[in-house]
Amino acid sequence: MVTHVEILVEEPSMEAALRLIIPKISSGLSFEIYPYLCKQDLLSKLPARLRGYAAWLPQDWRIVVVVDRDDDDCASLKQNLEMAARDAGLITRTQRGRAATKQVWRHKKSSRAEKNLRASSTAGRRQVSSREPHGHRGT
């Protein structure tokens, strides 16, 4: 369960808006907002900030980065944010989603293998049972 959120925003006006909105929608969630001078200021300082978080961030805390797309290519901007987090050793929501998908696939694959193993073990036991008289266990 998430207990605290660190929010990095590109400008003070976003900080002001979030300070009004978050308490109304968060039901007591702890948060702190860190405004930067502009988007370029945030993006240039983000890698170092994320490395710092990676060194001490508790498991139940999250980091949110809020930037406007402006005229930037959305996919490129997201890729840069993802890369900064990955390089800092942090797992993003996108990466967590991919990992969960892989985990489900591995789980399903394991389940099939386990079912096949159980089926072959059961079949083997039936063969052994059919060769021995009922109630007799070999010595």
LUMLOSE-620362 format. One line per 8 residues: number of its first residue (from 1); their letters; for each residue x, y, z of N, C-alpha, C. Coordinates in nm, 4 decimals. Last residue first. Layout:
REM LUMLOSE-620362
NUM) a) X:Y:Z:X:Y:Z:X:Y:Z; ...
***
This chain:
REM LUMLOSE-620362
139) tgrhghpe) 0.7714:-5.5060:-0.1534:0.8801:-5.4960:-0.0560:1.0102:-5.4655:-0.1215; 0.4607:-5.3467:-0.2519:0.5798:-5.4260:-0.2773:0.6887:-5.4054:-0.1726; 0.1587:-5.3719:-0.0982:0.2676:-5.2811:-0.1314:0.3924:-5.3660:-0.1459; -0.1747:-5.4421:-0.1570:-0.0409:-5.4985:-0.1436:0.0621:-5.3944:-0.1826; -0.4225:-5.3358:-0.2081:-0.3789:-5.3393:-0.0695:-0.2397:-5.3947:-0.0515; -0.4613:-5.5281:-0.4985:-0.5190:-5.4255:-0.4127:-0.4711:-5.4430:-0.2683; -0.1591:-5.6256:-0.6623:-0.2894:-5.6578:-0.6040:-0.3325:-5.5469:-0.5103; -0.0127:-5.4277:-0.9195:-0.0072:-5.4882:-0.7867:-0.1471:-5.5217:-0.7373
131) rssvqrrg) -0.0675:-5.3087:-1.1574:0.0161:-5.4274:-1.1595:0.0182:-5.4985:-1.0251; -0.2119:-5.0847:-1.0994:-0.2798:-5.1881:-1.1757:-0.1985:-5.3171:-1.1797; -0.0266:-4.9263:-0.9660:-0.1392:-4.9819:-0.8919:-0.2038:-5.0963:-0.9679; 0.1356:-4.8524:-1.1776:0.1920:-4.9327:-1.0691:0.0793:-5.0004:-0.9942; -0.0489:-4.7015:-1.3239:0.0124:-4.8200:-1.3833:0.0687:-4.9108:-1.2753; -0.1072:-4.4994:-1.1445:-0.2143:-4.5901:-1.1857:-0.1561:-4.7163:-1.2464; 0.1371:-4.3711:-1.1300:0.0849:-4.4378:-1.0109:-0.0249:-4.5350:-1.0474; 0.1529:-4.2713:-1.3896:0.2515:-4.3689:-1.3440:0.2030:-4.4439:-1.2217
123) atssarln) -0.0576:-4.0913:-1.3835:-0.0651:-4.2045:-1.4762:0.0325:-4.3124:-1.4336; 0.0451:-3.9139:-1.1946:-0.0794:-3.9856:-1.1668:-0.0909:-4.1072:-1.2564; 0.2660:-3.8183:-1.3346:0.2848:-3.8869:-1.2060:0.1628:-3.9693:-1.1715; 0.1441:-3.6974:-1.5522:0.2312:-3.8126:-1.5770:0.2570:-3.8886:-1.4479; -0.0021:-3.5008:-1.4163:-0.0728:-3.5996:-1.4983:0.0156:-3.7214:-1.5229; 0.2022:-3.3530:-1.2972:0.1045:-3.4224:-1.2123:0.0327:-3.5317:-1.2907; 0.3256:-3.2598:-1.5320:0.4001:-3.3430:-1.4382:0.3053:-3.4220:-1.3494; 0.1186:-3.1077:-1.6393:0.1723:-3.2206:-1.7148:0.2488:-3.3157:-1.6244
115) kearsskk) 0.0933:-2.9192:-1.4337:-0.0206:-3.0061:-1.4667:0.0278:-3.1293:-1.5431; 0.3440:-2.7949:-1.4507:0.3069:-2.8668:-1.3289:0.1907:-2.9612:-1.3555; 0.3235:-2.6832:-1.7040:0.4271:-2.7831:-1.6787:0.3934:-2.8651:-1.5543; 0.1134:-2.5048:-1.6554:0.0981:-2.6103:-1.7553:0.1998:-2.7214:-1.7317; 0.2356:-2.3412:-1.4628:0.1152:-2.4167:-1.4300:0.0937:-2.5303:-1.5284; 0.4427:-2.2240:-1.6049:0.4729:-2.3157:-1.4947:0.3519:-2.4011:-1.4616; 0.2889:-2.0680:-1.7775:0.3769:-2.1693:-1.8331:0.4110:-2.2723:-1.7249; 0.1657:-1.8982:-1.5933:0.0835:-1.9874:-1.6760:0.1680:-2.0998:-1.7332
107) hrwvqkta) 0.3946:-1.7712:-1.4931:0.3083:-1.8469:-1.4034:0.2227:-1.9457:-1.4833; 0.4887:-1.6416:-1.7176:0.5711:-1.7450:-1.6558:0.4863:-1.8335:-1.5660; 0.2714:-1.4675:-1.7565:0.3060:-1.5637:-1.8594:0.3884:-1.6771:-1.8002; 0.2866:-1.3191:-1.5200:0.1656:-1.3969:-1.5484:0.1972:-1.5024:-1.6522; 0.5375:-1.2021:-1.5627:0.5172:-1.2911:-1.4488:0.3938:-1.3784:-1.4707; 0.4882:-1.0404:-1.7826:0.5836:-1.1508:-1.7951:0.5630:-1.2511:-1.6827; 0.3069:-0.8652:-1.6612:0.2644:-0.9438:-1.7765:0.3570:-1.0636:-1.7944; 0.4704:-0.7537:-1.4686:0.3530:-0.8301:-1.4254:0.3037:-0.9184:-1.5389
99) argrqtrt) 0.6523:-0.6223:-1.6330:0.6997:-0.7309:-1.5461:0.5830:-0.8173:-1.5004; 0.4865:-0.4304:-1.7462:0.5512:-0.5310:-1.8316:0.5965:-0.6501:-1.7492; 0.4207:-0.2861:-1.5156:0.3158:-0.3501:-1.5950:0.3717:-0.4577:-1.6850; 0.6692:-0.1883:-1.4435:0.6012:-0.2804:-1.3519:0.4912:-0.3544:-1.4273; 0.7163:-0.0138:-1.6541:0.8017:-0.1318:-1.6385:0.7361:-0.2341:-1.5474; 0.5130:0.1741:-1.5984:0.5165:0.1043:-1.7272:0.5990:-0.0235:-1.7161; 0.5928:0.2659:-1.3500:0.4639:0.1974:-1.3625:0.4587:0.1166:-1.4928; 0.9448:0.1946:-1.3089:0.8302:0.2795:-1.3388:0.7026:0.1970:-1.3451
91) ilgadraa) 1.1926:0.1457:-1.0776:1.0985:0.0762:-1.1649:0.9771:0.1663:-1.1845; 1.5283:0.2773:-1.0674:1.3890:0.2760:-1.0224:1.3020:0.2038:-1.1241; 1.7847:0.3251:-1.1457:1.7576:0.1995:-1.0766:1.6170:0.1916:-1.0202; 1.8437:0.5344:-1.3030:1.8587:0.5570:-1.1585:1.8347:0.4292:-1.0789; 1.7729:0.4342:-1.5478:1.9148:0.4593:-1.5227:1.9429:0.4827:-1.3744; 1.4931:0.4382:-1.5156:1.5638:0.3107:-1.5298:1.7121:0.3268:-1.4976; 1.4463:0.7164:-1.5089:1.4097:0.6308:-1.3950:1.4874:0.4995:-1.3995; 1.5393:0.7921:-1.7622:1.5966:0.8539:-1.6419:1.5676:0.7681:-1.5191
83) melnqkls) 1.3704:0.6399:-1.9259:1.5132:0.6135:-1.9269:1.5804:0.6725:-1.8016; 1.1223:0.7597:-1.8753:1.1429:0.6181:-1.8438:1.2923:0.5855:-1.8328; 1.1740:1.0146:-1.9804:1.1404:0.9995:-1.8388:1.1641:0.8549:-1.7938; 1.2171:0.9486:-2.2506:1.3224:1.0145:-2.1739:1.2979:1.0011:-2.0239; 0.9663:0.8407:-2.3156:1.0854:0.7563:-2.3244:1.2001:0.8170:-2.2433; 0.8065:1.0690:-2.2906:0.7868:0.9542:-2.2002:0.9088:0.8632:-2.2002; 0.9126:1.2194:-2.5042:0.9168:1.2708:-2.3674:0.9024:1.1566:-2.2670; 0.8458:1.0520:-2.7189:0.9858:1.0826:-2.6915:1.0033:1.1334:-2.5478
75) acddddrd) 0.5675:1.0568:-2.7076:0.6383:0.9291:-2.6946:0.7848:0.9519:-2.6592; 0.5142:1.3340:-2.7498:0.4732:1.2657:-2.6270:0.5521:1.1368:-2.6044; 0.7219:1.5799:-2.8576:0.6652:1.4522:-2.8990:0.6382:1.3722:-2.7720; 0.6386:1.9092:-2.7375:0.7240:1.7908:-2.7432:0.6471:1.6713:-2.7988; 0.4996:2.1334:-2.6910:0.5157:2.0948:-2.8317:0.6035:1.9718:-2.8482; 0.3560:2.0225:-2.3963:0.3813:2.1410:-2.4780:0.3902:2.0988:-2.6241; 0.3270:1.8380:-2.1956:0.3844:1.7920:-2.3216:0.4292:1.9110:-2.4046; 0.4227:1.9129:-1.8649:0.3350:1.9375:-1.9793:0.4049:1.8868:-2.1042
67) vvvvirwd) 0.4819:1.6807:-1.6004:0.5316:1.7757:-1.7004:0.4255:1.7933:-1.8086; 0.5364:1.5370:-1.2994:0.4305:1.6006:-1.3773:0.4942:1.7045:-1.4697; 0.6153:1.2390:-1.1541:0.6739:1.3506:-1.2278:0.5646:1.4068:-1.3173; 0.6065:1.0833:-0.8450:0.5264:1.1233:-0.9607:0.5945:1.2439:-1.0235; 0.7027:0.8089:-0.6566:0.7459:0.9353:-0.7153:0.6575:0.9615:-0.8358; 0.6012:0.6498:-0.3484:0.6035:0.6601:-0.4941:0.6517:0.7988:-0.5351; 0.6568:0.4192:-0.0802:0.6531:0.5549:-0.1335:0.6570:0.5485:-0.2857; 0.7036:0.1678:0.0225:0.5649:0.2134:0.0159:0.5511:0.3596:-0.0268
59) qplwaayg) 0.9806:0.1305:0.0291:0.8996:0.0504:-0.0628:0.7584:0.1037:-0.0805; 1.1641:0.4450:0.0531:1.0955:0.3291:0.1121:1.0054:0.2595:0.0089; 1.4617:0.5530:-0.0982:1.3154:0.5534:-0.1068:1.2530:0.4281:-0.0448; 1.7412:0.5740:-0.1137:1.6755:0.5663:0.0168:1.5238:0.5495:0.0144; 1.8465:0.5733:-0.3695:1.9342:0.5359:-0.2596:1.8601:0.5163:-0.1274; 1.6548:0.6746:-0.5360:1.6826:0.5312:-0.5442:1.7678:0.4833:-0.4273; 1.6749:0.9501:-0.4873:1.5597:0.8736:-0.4368:1.5903:0.7241:-0.4325; 1.9148:0.9991:-0.6300:1.9059:1.0233:-0.4865:1.7912:0.9466:-0.4239
51) rlraplks) 1.8322:0.9403:-0.8868:1.9402:0.8601:-0.8268:1.9397:0.8767:-0.6749; 1.6442:1.1463:-0.9175:1.5990:1.0075:-0.9142:1.7057:0.9149:-0.8564; 1.8159:1.3691:-0.9223:1.7128:1.3582:-0.8183:1.6656:1.2135:-0.8048; 1.9654:1.3194:-1.1520:2.0321:1.3235:-1.0215:1.9312:1.3074:-0.9080; 1.7568:1.3310:-1.3520:1.8400:1.2113:-1.3319:1.9080:1.2081:-1.1943; 1.6398:1.6017:-1.3151:1.5680:1.4781:-1.2831:1.6597:1.3561:-1.2640; 1.7534:1.8319:-1.4062:1.7887:1.7885:-1.2710:1.7289:1.6531:-1.2337; 1.6429:1.8612:-1.6592:1.7894:1.8589:-1.6470:1.8335:1.8083:-1.5099
43) lldqkcly) 1.3675:1.8637:-1.6070:1.4252:1.7537:-1.6849:1.5777:1.7465:-1.6720; 1.3428:2.1066:-1.4572:1.3049:1.9761:-1.4007:1.3749:1.8627:-1.4746; 1.4305:2.2936:-1.6491:1.4959:2.2848:-1.5183:1.4678:2.1481:-1.4554; 1.2432:2.2561:-1.8516:1.3844:2.2256:-1.8786:1.4631:2.2120:-1.7485; 1.0076:2.3452:-1.7229:1.0217:2.2057:-1.7645:1.1688:2.1687:-1.7868; 1.1036:2.5592:-1.4461:1.0396:2.5330:-1.5752:1.0637:2.3867:-1.6110; 1.1720:2.5524:-1.1766:1.1506:2.6815:-1.2417:1.0748:2.6673:-1.3740; 0.9844:2.3120:-0.9797:1.1049:2.3573:-1.0475:1.0721:2.4873:-1.1192
35) pyiefslg) 0.8448:2.1988:-0.6692:0.8361:2.2721:-0.7961:0.9745:2.3095:-0.8499; 0.7489:1.9238:-0.5089:0.8722:1.9970:-0.5320:0.8634:2.0663:-0.6681; 0.5311:1.8171:-0.2574:0.5440:1.8643:-0.3946:0.6697:1.9491:-0.4052; 0.4366:1.5276:-0.0794:0.5151:1.6499:-0.0826:0.5359:1.6857:-0.2284; 0.1873:1.3479:0.1099:0.2551:1.3855:-0.0136:0.3384:1.5102:0.0085; -0.0185:1.0922:0.2418:0.0897:1.1871:0.2653:0.1558:1.2201:0.1315; -0.3650:1.0591:0.2115:-0.2336:1.0171:0.1638:-0.1322:1.1281:0.1900; -0.6288:1.1271:0.2773:-0.5263:1.1257:0.3810:-0.3884:1.0794:0.3389
27) ssikpiil) -0.7693:1.0967:0.0248:-0.8126:1.0361:0.1508:-0.6987:1.0179:0.2508; -0.7252:1.2280:-0.2167:-0.6275:1.1292:-0.1702:-0.6654:1.0575:-0.0419; -0.8824:1.4341:-0.3084:-0.8961:1.3046:-0.3752:-0.8095:1.1942:-0.3146; -0.8275:1.6601:-0.1599:-0.9679:1.6263:-0.1861:-0.9850:1.4863:-0.2446; -0.5505:1.6849:-0.1618:-0.6189:1.6514:-0.0358:-0.7652:1.6102:-0.0544; -0.5117:1.7475:-0.4475:-0.4710:1.6193:-0.3875:-0.5415:1.5900:-0.2554; -0.5986:2.0193:-0.5031:-0.6680:1.9008:-0.5544:-0.6373:1.7732:-0.4746; -0.4257:2.2062:-0.3836:-0.5707:2.2172:-0.3650:-0.6431:2.0862:-0.3984
19) rlaaemsp) -0.1794:2.1235:-0.4669:-0.2007:2.1384:-0.3217:-0.3494:2.1545:-0.2891; -0.2078:2.1426:-0.7439:-0.2059:2.0102:-0.6805:-0.2275:2.0178:-0.5299; -0.1925:2.4230:-0.7798:-0.3126:2.3488:-0.8199:-0.3189:2.2137:-0.7484; 0.0675:2.4778:-0.6870:-0.0489:2.5406:-0.6233:-0.1767:2.4636:-0.6551; 0.2206:2.3286:-0.8716:0.2264:2.2976:-0.7283:0.1022:2.3526:-0.6578; 0.1654:2.4668:-1.1021:0.1189:2.3285:-1.0907:0.1206:2.2850:-0.9444; 0.2974:2.7049:-1.0449:0.1520:2.7074:-1.0634:0.0927:2.5663:-1.0546; 0.5742:2.6410:-1.0331:0.4991:2.6688:-0.9104:0.3467:2.6695:-0.9276
11) eevlievh) 0.6592:2.3635:-1.2555:0.6437:2.5059:-1.2253:0.5569:2.5258:-1.1003; 0.6897:2.0897:-1.2886:0.7746:2.1789:-1.3662:0.7600:2.3270:-1.3324; 0.7147:1.8745:-1.0017:0.6376:1.9493:-1.1016:0.7255:2.0538:-1.1680; 0.7105:1.5742:-0.8348:0.8009:1.6712:-0.8961:0.7244:1.7400:-1.0087; 0.6086:1.4364:-0.5380:0.5615:1.4864:-0.6670:0.6556:1.5954:-0.7155; 0.5989:1.1504:-0.3534:0.6851:1.2647:-0.3830:0.6473:1.3102:-0.5231; 0.3664:1.0081:-0.1397:0.4006:1.0348:-0.2789:0.4861:1.1614:-0.2854; 0.3010:0.7387:0.0879:0.3506:0.8738:0.0616:0.3856:0.8870:-0.0859
3) tvm) 0.1979:0.4852:0.0968:0.1727:0.5725:0.2119:0.2140:0.7166:0.1872; 0.0564:0.2204:-0.0797:0.1316:0.3450:-0.0892:0.0950:0.4350:0.0286; 0.0843:-0.1174:0.0000:0.0000:0.0000:0.0000:0.0894:0.1244:0.0000
***
